[in-house]
Amino acid sequence: MTDRHNLLHFKYLPMGLRVLYTGTLIVLGTGYLFAMVYIFESHAGRDGNPMLSVRDLVIAYSGSKADTRLETALKGPMANMLPEGERNEIMAWVRAGASEADFNTNISAIVEQRCASCHGGSNPHIPTLTNYGGIAKMTEMDHGMDIFTLVRVSHIHLFGITFIFFLIGNIFSHAYIKPQWFKCLVLGIPFLAILADIFSWYLTKVFEPFAWVVMISGAFMGLAFAIQITVSLYQLWLYKLPQELQDSGGVVSG
């Protein structure tokens, strides 16, 4: 008789549960891909090069130390929001001293057309750019994300990603993986990686090489996510059960 604390392989689960697991894996996997696209688009290009680099992460969390906040945004996440000529005109205005008279004459029309839909003041977490007082704050030297923003984003990531990996990990636990330590490693890495990732955001502000930890922990998190989803989907529907698993009655762990 199978101990009630043992886990059964996917093939021994009811069909309805296997369909539920499959749908969950596909939807969460798709969501993770979109999250990666968003991270790339919001961080890549800050250093002037299109690909995501460690320097981009340093600028995001610690600041560029050479550009204003507005210039950093225009080079990075906002680069595709307006034509190159208009971007250059705004950056030239910043470098020329960002005067209110020139803003009213040359810049306000660009901002109204390109930026007002998101930066009109309706969202308290997004800078208001439609008036000189708001955009002037963005012409200060870029020091990266402020602590309040980091704390706000941190708690969202900690709660959200922990829930996702707990759910995916519960499904992956039904997979037949040898050796057992490797399976436990794949289950545990995401939780260690998210902690290393988030704490390194703060540490990068005081010691820039910690941006490497952000990059590496993100890579390990993505690798573990890919392994769990790929192995689970394969063993749900295509896997041929080894004799050892058949002899144990489908038990994959004790």
C-alpha positions in Angstrom: 0.0 0.0 0.0 1.4 3.4 -1.0 2.2 5.7 2.0 0.0 8.8 1.9 3.1 11.0 2.3 4.6 9.8 -1.0 4.2 11.6 -4.3 2.9 9.9 -7.3 4.2 10.4 -10.8 2.1 12.4 -13.3 1.1 9.3 -15.1 -0.7 8.0 -12.0 -2.7 11.2 -11.4 -6.3 11.7 -12.6 -6.6 13.0 -16.1 -8.3 16.2 -14.9 -5.4 17.0 -12.6 -2.9 16.5 -15.4 -4.9 18.9 -17.6 -5.0 21.4 -14.8 -1.2 21.1 -14.3 -0.6 21.5 -18.0 -2.7 24.6 -18.3 -1.0 26.2 -15.3 2.5 25.5 -16.6 1.7 26.9 -20.1 0.1 30.1 -18.8 2.7 30.8 -16.2 5.5 29.9 -18.6 4.0 32.4 -21.1 3.7 35.0 -18.4 7.3 34.5 -17.4 8.4 35.1 -21.0 6.5 38.4 -21.2 8.1 39.4 -17.9 11.5 38.8 -19.4 10.7 40.9 -22.4 9.5 43.7 -20.1 12.7 43.5 -18.0 14.8 43.7 -21.1 12.9 46.6 -22.5 13.0 48.5 -19.2 16.7 48.0 -18.5 18.5 47.5 -21.8 20.1 50.5 -23.6 20.8 52.7 -20.6 24.5 52.5 -21.4 24.0 53.4 -25.0 24.1 49.9 -26.4 20.9 48.0 -27.4 21.7 44.7 -25.5 21.2 44.2 -21.8 24.4 44.5 -19.9 25.7 44.6 -16.3 26.3 48.4 -16.9 22.6 48.8 -17.6 21.8 47.3 -14.2 24.3 49.5 -12.5 22.7 52.6 -14.1 19.2 51.3 -13.2 19.9 50.8 -9.5 22.9 53.1 -8.7 22.5 55.8 -11.4 24.7 56.8 -14.4 26.6 59.5 -12.5 27.0 61.2 -15.9 23.4 61.8 -17.1 20.3 63.3 -15.7 17.3 61.1 -14.8 15.6 62.3 -18.0 18.5 61.5 -20.2 18.9 58.0 -18.7 15.2 57.3 -19.3 15.4 58.6 -22.9 18.4 56.4 -23.6 16.8 53.3 -21.9 13.2 52.4 -21.3 11.7 55.4 -23.1 14.0 55.3 -26.1 11.2 53.9 -28.4 8.5 56.2 -27.2 9.4 59.1 -29.5 11.5 59.7 -32.6 15.2 60.1 -32.4 15.1 63.7 -33.5 12.7 64.6 -30.7 14.8 62.6 -28.1 17.9 64.5 -29.2 16.0 67.8 -28.9 14.9 67.1 -25.4 18.4 66.0 -24.3 20.0 69.1 -26.0 17.5 71.2 -23.9 18.6 69.4 -20.7 22.4 70.0 -21.5 21.7 73.6 -22.3 20.4 74.2 -18.8 16.8 73.1 -19.1 15.3 76.6 -18.9 11.6 77.1 -18.4 11.4 79.5 -21.4 12.9 76.9 -23.8 10.6 74.3 -22.3 7.5 76.3 -23.1 8.8 77.2 -26.5 10.2 74.0 -27.8 9.8 71.0 -25.5 6.2 71.2 -24.1 4.6 70.3 -27.4 6.7 67.2 -27.7 6.0 66.1 -24.2 2.3 66.8 -24.7 2.2 64.7 -27.8 4.5 61.8 -26.8 4.4 61.6 -23.0 1.1 63.0 -21.6 -0.8 59.8 -21.9 1.4 58.1 -19.2 3.0 61.1 -17.5 0.0 63.3 -17.1 -0.1 63.1 -13.4 -2.8 60.4 -12.9 -0.3 57.8 -11.6 1.5 58.8 -8.4 4.3 56.3 -9.1 5.2 57.8 -12.5 6.8 61.3 -12.9 4.6 64.1 -14.2 6.2 65.6 -17.2 3.4 67.9 -18.6 4.5 70.9 -16.7 7.9 72.5 -16.1 7.9 71.8 -12.4 7.5 68.1 -12.9 10.0 67.7 -15.7 12.5 69.9 -13.9 12.8 67.2 -11.2 13.9 64.8 -14.0 16.7 67.0 -15.0 18.6 66.3 -11.7 21.6 64.0 -11.8 20.6 60.3 -12.0 21.2 58.4 -8.8 19.2 55.3 -9.8 16.0 54.0 -8.1 15.2 55.6 -4.8 14.8 53.5 -1.7 11.0 53.9 -1.6 10.7 52.6 -5.2 13.0 49.7 -4.4 11.0 48.7 -1.4 7.7 48.9 -3.3 9.1 46.7 -6.1 10.8 44.4 -3.7 7.7 43.3 -1.8 5.7 42.8 -5.0 8.5 40.5 -6.4 8.9 38.6 -3.1 5.2 37.8 -2.8 4.5 37.2 -6.4 7.5 35.2 -7.4 7.4 33.1 -4.2 3.8 32.2 -5.0 4.7 31.3 -8.6 7.6 29.1 -7.8 5.7 27.4 -4.9 3.0 26.5 -7.4 5.4 25.4 -10.2 7.5 23.5 -7.6 4.5 21.6 -6.3 3.8 20.4 -9.9 7.5 19.6 -10.6 7.6 17.5 -7.4 5.6 14.8 -9.2 8.4 14.4 -11.8 10.8 11.5 -11.7 14.3 12.9 -11.3 17.5 11.1 -10.4 19.6 11.9 -8.4 17.3 13.3 -5.7 19.7 16.0 -4.8 19.4 17.5 -8.3 15.7 17.7 -8.0 15.9 19.4 -4.6 18.5 21.8 -6.1 16.2 22.8 -8.9 13.3 23.3 -6.4 15.4 25.4 -4.1 17.5 27.6 -6.4 14.6 30.0 -7.4 14.0 31.0 -3.8 17.7 31.6 -3.1 18.0 33.5 -6.4 15.1 35.9 -5.8 16.6 36.8 -2.4 20.0 37.3 -3.8 18.6 39.3 -6.7 16.5 41.7 -4.6 19.1 42.3 -1.9 21.6 43.0 -4.6 19.5 45.8 -5.9 20.2 47.7 -2.7 23.8 46.6 -2.5 24.5 47.8 -6.1 23.7 51.4 -4.9 26.7 51.3 -2.6 29.0 48.8 -4.4 28.4 48.5 -8.2 29.9 45.0 -8.8 26.8 43.6 -7.0 25.1 44.2 -10.4 26.8 40.9 -11.4 24.8 39.2 -8.7 21.6 40.6 -10.1 22.5 39.3 -13.5 23.6 35.9 -12.4 20.8 35.3 -9.9 18.3 36.2 -12.6 19.9 33.7 -15.0 19.7 30.9 -12.4 16.1 31.7 -11.7 15.2 31.6 -15.3 17.1 28.3 -15.8 15.4 26.6 -12.9 12.0 27.9 -14.2 12.7 26.5 -17.6 13.8 23.1 -16.2 10.8 22.7 -14.0 8.3 23.6 -16.8 10.0 21.6 -19.6 10.5 18.5 -17.5 7.0 18.6 -16.0 5.3 19.1 -19.4 7.4 16.3 -21.0 6.7 13.8 -18.2 3.0 14.7 -18.1 2.4 13.5 -21.6 5.4 12.1 -23.5 7.5 10.3 -20.8 7.9 6.5 -20.9 7.9 5.2 -17.4 11.1 3.3 -16.4 10.7 -0.1 -14.9 11.9 1.1 -11.5 9.0 3.6 -11.4 6.5 1.0 -12.5 7.7 -1.4 -9.8 7.3 1.3 -7.1 3.7 1.9 -8.1 4.5 5.4 -9.4 6.1 6.7 -6.3 8.7 9.4 -7.1 9.7 10.4 -3.6 9.2 9.4 0.0 
